[in-house]
Amino acid sequence: MGDRFAVRIWQPRYWDRKVLIDCLKVHPGENYVYFCADRNLTDLYRYDGDSVIGKCSVCSNGKIPCYEIPLERLVSMGPLPGVLQKAREEELGRFNSYRKGKKRNGSK
């Protein structure tokens, strides 16, 4: 992965098959992302930051501007390295807590 870090994402936006990534976390060259709350996407993925910056649209996730990256632009790099497994598990705990809170408040 070089000196780049991997961005943690809960889940892609499945209705249009895009991943929203904070504009400040997309850099020229190779970038990495992994999903913490999605059983279908368990690998480490790479994407080209130059291509994203030049060709992908920007939207808001409700709080911050994000690039809308089509899932097809992600290239699997194989299983998530062990060093990122713990971070994934911690983030999955946050995701599950968030979902439980939404259910208690009457949301889906």
C-alpha positions as a Markdown table, in Angstrom:
| # | Residue | x | y | z |
|---|---|---|---|---|
| 1 | Met | 0.0 | 0.0 | 0.0 |
| 2 | Gly | 3.0 | 2.3 | 0.2 |
| 3 | Asp | 2.5 | 5.4 | 2.3 |
| 4 | Arg | -1.2 | 5.6 | 1.5 |
| 5 | Phe | -3.8 | 4.5 | 4.0 |
| 6 | Ala | -6.9 | 2.5 | 3.3 |
| 7 | Val | -10.2 | 4.4 | 3.7 |
| 8 | Arg | -12.9 | 2.6 | 5.8 |
| 9 | Ile | -16.4 | 2.6 | 4.4 |
| 10 | Trp | -19.4 | 1.0 | 5.9 |
| 11 | Gln | -21.2 | 0.0 | 2.7 |
| 12 | Pro | -21.5 | 1.1 | -0.9 |
| 13 | Arg | -24.6 | 2.8 | -2.1 |
| 14 | Tyr | -26.2 | -0.2 | -3.8 |
| 15 | Trp | -29.1 | 1.5 | -5.5 |
| 16 | Asp | -26.7 | 3.0 | -8.0 |
| 17 | Arg | -23.6 | 0.8 | -7.3 |
| 18 | Lys | -21.4 | 3.7 | -6.1 |
| 19 | Val | -19.0 | 4.2 | -3.2 |
| 20 | Leu | -19.0 | 7.7 | -1.6 |
| 21 | Ile | -15.5 | 8.7 | -0.4 |
| 22 | Asp | -14.6 | 12.0 | 1.2 |
| 23 | Cys | -13.1 | 14.3 | -1.4 |
| 24 | Leu | -10.2 | 15.0 | 1.0 |
| 25 | Lys | -9.3 | 11.3 | 1.2 |
| 26 | Val | -8.9 | 10.8 | -2.5 |
| 27 | His | -5.3 | 11.5 | -3.7 |
| 28 | Pro | -3.5 | 11.3 | -7.1 |
| 29 | Gly | -2.2 | 7.8 | -7.8 |
| 30 | Glu | -3.3 | 4.6 | -6.1 |
| 31 | Asn | -5.8 | 4.8 | -3.3 |
| 32 | Tyr | -7.2 | 2.0 | -1.2 |
| 33 | Val | -10.6 | 1.3 | 0.4 |
| 34 | Tyr | -12.2 | -1.5 | 2.4 |
| 35 | Phe | -15.8 | -2.1 | 3.6 |
| 36 | Cys | -16.6 | -2.7 | 7.3 |
| 37 | Ala | -20.2 | -3.7 | 7.2 |
| 38 | Asp | -20.7 | -5.5 | 3.9 |
| 39 | Arg | -20.4 | -9.3 | 3.8 |
| 40 | Asn | -20.2 | -9.2 | 0.0 |
| 41 | Leu | -17.1 | -7.0 | -0.3 |
| 42 | Thr | -14.5 | -8.4 | 2.1 |
| 43 | Asp | -11.2 | -7.6 | 0.2 |
| 44 | Leu | -9.0 | -4.7 | 0.1 |
| 45 | Tyr | -9.7 | -2.6 | -3.1 |
| 46 | Arg | -7.6 | -0.2 | -5.1 |
| 47 | Tyr | -8.7 | 2.6 | -7.4 |
| 48 | Asp | -7.0 | 5.3 | -9.4 |
| 49 | Gly | -7.3 | 8.6 | -7.7 |
| 50 | Asp | -6.4 | 10.6 | -10.9 |
| 51 | Ser | -9.2 | 9.0 | -12.7 |
| 52 | Val | -11.7 | 9.6 | -9.9 |
| 53 | Ile | -10.6 | 13.2 | -9.5 |
| 54 | Gly | -10.9 | 13.8 | -13.3 |
| 55 | Lys | -14.1 | 11.8 | -14.1 |
| 56 | Cys | -16.3 | 11.1 | -11.0 |
| 57 | Ser | -19.0 | 13.4 | -9.9 |
| 58 | Val | -19.1 | 15.0 | -6.4 |
| 59 | Cys | -22.2 | 14.8 | -4.1 |
| 60 | Ser | -22.9 | 15.2 | -0.4 |
| 61 | Asn | -23.4 | 12.2 | 1.9 |
| 62 | Gly | -25.4 | 14.6 | 4.1 |
| 63 | Lys | -22.4 | 16.0 | 5.9 |
| 64 | Ile | -19.4 | 16.3 | 3.6 |
| 65 | Pro | -18.6 | 16.4 | -0.2 |
| 66 | Cys | -17.8 | 13.0 | -1.6 |
| 67 | Tyr | -16.7 | 11.5 | -4.9 |
| 68 | Glu | -19.2 | 9.0 | -6.3 |
| 69 | Ile | -17.0 | 6.2 | -7.4 |
| 70 | Pro | -18.7 | 3.4 | -9.4 |
| 71 | Leu | -18.0 | -0.1 | -7.9 |
| 72 | Glu | -16.7 | -1.2 | -11.2 |
| 73 | Arg | -13.6 | 1.1 | -10.7 |
| 74 | Leu | -12.5 | -0.9 | -7.7 |
| 75 | Val | -9.9 | -3.5 | -8.2 |
| 76 | Ser | -9.6 | -6.3 | -5.6 |
| 77 | Met | -6.2 | -6.6 | -4.1 |
| 78 | Gly | -7.1 | -9.9 | -2.3 |
| 79 | Pro | -8.0 | -10.6 | 1.3 |
| 80 | Leu | -7.9 | -7.7 | 3.8 |
| 81 | Pro | -4.4 | -7.7 | 5.5 |
| 82 | Gly | -4.4 | -8.7 | 9.1 |
| 83 | Val | -3.4 | -5.2 | 10.3 |
| 84 | Leu | -6.7 | -3.9 | 8.9 |
| 85 | Gln | -8.9 | -6.7 | 10.3 |
| 86 | Lys | -9.0 | -5.2 | 13.8 |
| 87 | Ala | -10.0 | -1.8 | 12.5 |
| 88 | Arg | -12.7 | -3.4 | 10.4 |
| 89 | Glu | -14.1 | -5.2 | 13.5 |
| 90 | Glu | -14.1 | -2.0 | 15.5 |
| 91 | Glu | -15.9 | -0.1 | 12.8 |
| 92 | Leu | -18.4 | -2.9 | 12.4 |
| 93 | Gly | -19.2 | -2.5 | 16.1 |
| 94 | Arg | -19.9 | 1.2 | 15.5 |
| 95 | Phe | -22.1 | 0.4 | 12.6 |
| 96 | Asn | -24.1 | -2.2 | 14.6 |
| 97 | Ser | -24.5 | 0.3 | 17.4 |
| 98 | Tyr | -25.7 | 2.9 | 14.9 |
| 99 | Arg | -28.3 | 0.5 | 13.5 |
| 100 | Lys | -29.6 | -0.5 | 16.9 |
| 101 | Gly | -30.0 | 3.2 | 17.8 |
| 102 | Lys | -32.0 | 3.8 | 14.6 |
| 103 | Lys | -34.3 | 0.7 | 15.3 |
| 104 | Arg | -35.0 | 2.0 | 18.8 |
| 105 | Asn | -36.0 | 5.4 | 17.4 |
| 106 | Gly | -38.4 | 3.7 | 15.0 |
| 107 | Ser | -36.3 | 4.0 | 11.8 |
| 108 | Lys | -35.4 | 1.1 | 9.6 |
